[in-house]
Amino acid sequence: MDERKNIQPEEFQDQDFRDTFGDGAEFQKAFEQEEPAPAEPVEAPVREEKPVKKGRPARKKGYGLFGIPHMLSTVIWLAIILWAGVSLGRILWVCATDVLAFGREEQIISFTVEETDTLDDIAQNLKEAGLIRYPELFKAYGTLTDAREDISAGTFNLNTIYDYMAMVNHMSSYSSSREVVKVTIPEGYNCEQMFKLLEEKGVCKAEYLREYAANGELDSYWFLEGVERGTPNCLEGFLFPDTYQFYLGDSAANVIEKLLDGFEYRFSDDHRAAIDTLNVKLAAMMKENGYGDDYIATQYYDVRKVIIVASLIEEETANSDESYKIASVIYNRLTNQKEHPFLNIDATLMYVLGHKEALTNEDLAVESPYNTNINKGLIPGPITNPGLNSINAALNPDNTNYHYYVLDTSSETREHHFSETYDEHVNFINKLKEG
């Protein structure tokens, strides 16, 4: 028998090991993983919970707006963008065709801007005339460019092919498209007659002219110094009668100042110098008639007094040849009011009452500063706008002793008959009645 088969392993007998580790249980624990001991619970700090905003539920992946799949949503957006672009482009094109006058047939249209027209009025009138299509668009353009400041009153020949800028330029005061009319204002027309004539010729409305003459802001004119404004006829005597080129539908300011410029041009430096010469002559006449220096010093004439006399000559003269004799009669009376206190000129009353074939006794007694039958000296202002011949006569009267005149109805020329004395004057009138 094999002895090795019955040999049993001997137990580990190392006494030192046992003394150190015992039976090995503790040694085994050293190699075993122990479960960590549960930690004691720690109370977390109490936080104030905020309400959570509820949001939209997350869309399902692959879907766009309103749950439409992304591909279809993209197509719809592209269609919307394309439609908006086409619409905007069409609007811009339509606006551009009006602003730039694309595609219009050429046609000249007469267009009038009134002095009181606003930008709204002008835009609407342009549309009605067929010159633009969209008044609101023109108003927007006009507001941005201050176009109303450039547009002048007047009548203009405008072409339908003008763009907005050209349209405004051709309605300006310096435009070559403005229509012009020639007007001859007769000598002896008063302000009211002038204003009505200018309205009839299409130059400017009479009411605008009256208002501007009374209250409009005028340039500085030396001859208007001391003239009291506020009435339609306050510029009487200084609106020079002549032939003018006026713009149709022009502003009252342009028309009035054109007439005043006419006076300033015609009343030359020589005329101004002639006033001094006239004063010397009248002073000598007054001294001869017994007036003292103090009185004479208050009677000197300025341009306004000369024009008052010229207006009387204009109204009383039958023809230009006798203007200087009429002037002499007026000055002979004015420088000798002791014997001839009143001018007795019927035309001054007709300026107040209107033209009449004959004045009645009641007319001759009318209370008015223009009644030269009851008021001494000169009237307050001119009664008409005299021509150059009457102005020259007022500055250079003939040297005569005439104090009276009357229209010679028996003469074919219907001139005046002049007399030195009252008796001579009355005798001639009686002969006319007998004849």
QUIZIRA-V172773 format. One record per run of one state. SS is the DSSP state (hx for helix, st for strand, lp for the rest). FROM is the first residue (numbers start at 1). LEN is the number of residues. Records with the same first field share a line. If there is no record, write none. Layout:
BEGIN
SS=FROM-LEN, FROM-LEN
END
This chain:
BEGIN
lp=1-2, 7-8, 22-3, 30-33, 64-1, 68-1, 100-8, 114-5, 129-6, 146-1, 151-3, 160-4, 170-8, 179-1, 185-6, 201-5, 216-6, 225-18, 248-4, 267-2, 289-4, 298-5, 317-3, 335-11, 354-7, 365-23, 396-8, 408-8, 420-2, 435-1
hx=3-4, 15-7, 25-5, 65-3, 70-30, 119-10, 135-11, 147-4, 164-6, 191-10, 206-10, 222-3, 252-15, 269-20, 293-5, 303-14, 320-15, 346-8, 361-4, 388-8, 422-13
st=63-1, 69-1, 108-6, 154-6, 178-1, 180-5, 243-5, 404-4, 416-4
END
